């Protein structure tokens, strides 16, 4: 191969290598992002009123109603049980489907 053809090819290969290296995430960055997502998921059986109030459609009053229900009936055994709390309907449950766990 001539020098005039080799130089552009070399630049292209070098650029592709740099692009590939920058596209790979550091494993610790991936773990940190995973932990952030897991922390964002609220455990209905352990969350306080402040945490519950961050859910979509749940303010301070509904958060307290969830805690009161939990104290009167024990731990939630399913996400569907949240519908038993006064003021919590299907819309609230659906809006928070990926944000809550038991």
Beta strands, then each sheet from edge to edge (+ up, - down):
strand 1: 42-43
strand 2: 100-101
sheet 1: 1+ 2+
end
